Amino acid sequence: MFDDADYDELLRLARVFGEYERAMSLLTEREKMVQHLFCMEMLSVDEIAARLDITPKEVRAAMLSARDALKSGE
């Protein structure tokens, strides 16, 4: 049976998803990919660099850029 607690949880999840979508819209495609590989697949900087065929320095730059974009978008 669907009750008020279920409805509240759905609203909370919708808000979280909306915040996530808004945050991701602030990032470039490279930043999104780096964040995904780091957070979801738990790859190291060197592994991400190898996967994306970029340098570790570029990976770190994308991570810092993503962090700054997300902070400024708050």
C-alpha positions as CSV (number, residue, x, y, z in Angstrom):
1,M,0.0,0.0,0.0
2,F,1.3,3.5,-0.9
3,D,1.2,5.8,2.1
4,D,2.4,9.3,3.1
5,A,5.9,8.0,3.9
6,D,6.3,6.6,0.4
7,Y,5.1,9.8,-1.1
8,D,7.5,11.8,1.0
9,E,10.4,9.5,0.0
10,L,9.4,10.0,-3.7
11,L,9.5,13.7,-3.3
12,R,12.9,13.6,-1.5
13,L,14.3,11.4,-4.3
14,A,12.9,13.8,-7.0
15,R,14.6,16.7,-5.3
16,V,17.9,14.8,-5.0
17,F,17.7,13.8,-8.7
18,G,16.9,17.4,-9.7
19,E,19.9,18.7,-7.7
20,Y,22.1,16.1,-9.4
21,E,20.8,16.9,-12.9
22,R,21.3,20.7,-12.2
23,A,24.8,20.0,-10.9
24,M,25.7,17.8,-13.9
25,S,24.5,20.5,-16.3
26,L,27.3,22.7,-14.9
27,L,30.0,20.3,-16.1
28,T,31.7,19.7,-19.4
29,E,31.5,16.3,-21.0
30,R,35.1,15.5,-20.0
31,E,34.4,16.6,-16.4
32,K,31.3,14.4,-16.3
33,M,33.2,11.4,-17.6
34,V,36.1,11.9,-15.2
35,Q,33.6,12.3,-12.3
36,H,31.8,9.1,-13.3
37,L,35.0,7.0,-13.6
38,F,36.3,8.3,-10.3
39,C,33.1,8.1,-8.2
40,M,31.2,5.3,-9.8
41,E,33.9,3.0,-11.1
42,M,36.4,4.0,-8.5
43,L,39.3,4.3,-10.9
44,S,42.6,6.0,-10.0
45,V,43.8,9.1,-11.8
46,D,46.2,7.0,-13.9
47,E,43.5,4.5,-14.8
48,I,41.1,7.3,-15.8
49,A,43.9,8.9,-17.9
50,A,44.5,5.6,-19.7
51,R,40.8,5.0,-20.3
52,L,40.2,8.5,-21.7
53,D,43.6,8.7,-23.5
54,I,44.5,11.9,-21.7
55,T,47.3,12.8,-19.2
56,P,47.0,12.4,-15.5
57,K,47.5,16.2,-15.3
58,E,44.4,16.7,-17.5
59,V,42.4,14.3,-15.3
60,R,43.3,16.3,-12.2
61,A,42.5,19.6,-14.0
62,A,39.1,18.2,-15.0
63,M,38.4,17.1,-11.3
64,L,39.4,20.6,-10.0
65,S,37.3,22.3,-12.7
66,A,34.3,20.2,-11.8
67,R,34.7,20.9,-8.2
68,D,34.9,24.6,-8.8
69,A,31.9,24.6,-11.2
70,L,29.8,22.7,-8.6
71,K,30.9,25.0,-5.8
72,S,30.0,28.1,-7.8
73,G,26.6,26.6,-8.8
74,E,25.5,26.1,-5.2
